[in-house]
Amino acid sequence: MRILKENFIANYNKNKAPFGVYLHPAWFYNTKGEPDPLAIKLLSEFFTFLKGYPNVVFENYSGIINWVKNP
């Protein structure tokens, strides 16, 4: 999670461009195909961390395209 936080902070402090968080469902399952509670907890903590910054929103692709067209 440290890398996600560092990358976000660098992006946030420099250019305010959309910061993509691209996830694959397989990252949230263990080798037995069961949900991995630690991975889910870390992602939840990262999203909570992001919500602590002003002007941070969670958006889908359509919303990002609309924002780029009219910031």
ROZAVO-929197 format. One line per field, with one value per atom (N, C-alpha, C): atom name; x, y, z. Coordinates in steps of 0.001 Angstrom, whole numbers, plus 500000, padded with zeros to 6 digits. Example, Ala and Ser with C-alpha at 12.3 -4.5 7.8 and 13.67 -1.06 7.14 Angstrom:
<pts>
atomo <- N	CA	C	N	CA	C
X <- 513190	512300	513200	512850	513670	512900
Y <- 494310	495500	496700	497750	498940	500030
Z <- 507800	507800	507800	507080	507140	507870
</pts>
This chain:
<pts>
atomo <- N	CA	C	N	CA	C	N	CA	C	N	CA	C	N	CA	C	N	CA	C	N	CA	C	N	CA	C	N	CA	C	N	CA	C	N	CA	C	N	CA	C	N	CA	C	N	CA	C	N	CA	C	N	CA	C	N	CA	C	N	CA	C	N	CA	C	N	CA	C	N	CA	C	N	CA	C	N	CA	C	N	CA	C	N	CA	C	N	CA	C	N	CA	C	N	CA	C	N	CA	C	N	CA	C	N	CA	C	N	CA	C	N	CA	C	N	CA	C	N	CA	C	N	CA	C	N	CA	C	N	CA	C	N	CA	C	N	CA	C	N	CA	C	N	CA	C	N	CA	C	N	CA	C	N	CA	C	N	CA	C	N	CA	C	N	CA	C	N	CA	C	N	CA	C	N	CA	C	N	CA	C	N	CA	C	N	CA	C	N	CA	C	N	CA	C	N	CA	C	N	CA	C	N	CA	C	N	CA	C	N	CA	C	N	CA	C	N	CA	C	N	CA	C	N	CA	C	N	CA	C	N	CA	C	N	CA	C	N	CA	C	N	CA	C	N	CA	C
X <- 500828	500000	500875	502090	502986	503206	503395	503620	502391	501207	499990	499904	500170	500104	501142	502373	503436	503117	502631	502283	501128	500141	499020	499490	500264	500726	501552	502442	503250	502350	501355	500425	499588	499076	498194	498915	500151	500905	501476	501497	502143	501190	500230	499471	497963	497446	495996	495312	496081	495490	494794	493833	493183	494211	494035	494911	494146	494560	493864	494281	493318	493565	492950	493804	493349	493521	492441	492437	491976	492522	492075	491469	490323	489665	490549	491449	492298	493185	493475	494318	493638	492347	491597	491178	491822	491554	492865	492839	494046	494175	495183	495435	494337	493510	492398	491129	491206	490036	489092	489551	488736	489102	488162	488487	489648	490558	491712	491401	491111	490712	491780	493046	494108	494115	493992	493973	492771	491640	490424	490596	491184	491421	492369	493449	494413	493790	492984	492312	491344	490619	489690	490451	491583	492392	492929	493311	493805	492692	491501	490384	490041	490110	489879	490945	492181	493283	492985	492525	492224	491114	490110	488988	489410	490604	491100	491650	491743	492264	491112	491220	490163	490187	489036	488872	489181	489124	489302	487925	487677	486409	486685	485759	485843	484913	485437	484668	484938	483954	484136	484714	484953	485589	484783	483499	482662	482782	482781	482911	484266	485303	486639	486699	486143	486133	485376	484243	483483	484284	485022	485832	486968	487597	488675	488137	486936	486325	485939	485517	485063	485452	486720	487211	486526
Y <- 498814	500000	501253	501152	502302	502876	502016	502495	503225	502698	503389	504777	504863	506153	507126	506656	507527	508014	507133	507526	508523	508270	509202	510575	510637	511925	512678	511986	512637	513217	512462	512933	514098	513968	514983	516317	516257	517481	518149	517448	518017	518442	517606	517970	517796	517187	517021	516236	515596	514766	513577	512982	511800	510731	510162	509106	507796	506968	505698	504631	503907	502724	501562	500795	499696	498386	497671	496474	495263	494129	492864	492027	491438	490657	489574	489018	487935	488388	489670	490176	490054	489827	489803	488395	487412	486014	485308	484356	483589	482451	481622	480538	479481	479455	478509	479076	480317	480943	481576	481711	482324	483798	484644	486058	486218	487114	487386	488593	488371	489474	490566	490205	491205	492130	491585	492399	493341	492847	493675	494768	494428	495408	496505	496138	497124	498065	497535	498391	499341	498838	499677	500794	500458	501464	502506	502072	503016	503971	503465	504337	505299	504847	505732	506822	506462	507426	508472	508047	508972	509948	509459	510318	511436	511324	512350	513575	513515	514637	515423	516764	517561	517391	517520	517455	516086	515041	513680	513078	512570	511911	510549	509647	508332	508363	508012	508176	507023	506749	505740	506408	505626	506157	507280	507131	508168	509484	509414	510613	511285	510489	511047	511744	511122	511741	513056	513084	514335	515398	514994	515940	516509	515643	516095	517109	516874	517800	519121	519075	520265	520196	520529	520346	521223
Z <- 500000	500000	500000	500490	500533	499139	498165	496785	496261	496521	496084	496710	497996	498681	498125	497947	497433	496021	495173	493809	493795	494639	494701	495159	496238	496779	495741	495042	494008	492924	492513	491487	492004	493194	493785	493965	494400	494674	493425	492299	491122	490019	489652	488459	488530	489545	489719	488581	487734	486687	487340	486666	487244	487607	488758	489251	489150	488236	488020	489011	489489	490317	489559	488931	488078	488834	488977	489803	489003	489352	488763	489879	489636	490700	491302	490518	491025	492179	492271	493350	494705	494720	495970	496379	495774	496110	496400	497315	497600	496592	496768	495813	495808	496837	496898	496265	495767	495158	496163	497396	498446	498574	498978	499174	500162	499841	500689	501577	502848	503730	503840	503798	503916	502693	501506	500292	500297	500709	500771	501823	502961	504030	503547	502862	502381	501362	500463	499490	500185	501146	501907	502636	503229	503917	502936	501742	500739	500320	500095	499721	500856	502082	503222	503258	502992	502909	501835	500666	499575	499948	500669	501050	501991	502569	503461	502745	501433	500652	500050	500069	499434	497918	497321	495862	495268	496072	495549	495373	494181	493899	493283	493439	492826	491619	490474	489238	488286	487429	486395	485140	484092	482883	482233	482165	481546	482301	483599	484414	484217	484070	483842	482491	481476	480143	480181	480847	480973	481716	482763	483505	482636	481834	480957	479946	479451	478483	479143	480399	481090	482573	482884	484266	485277
</pts>
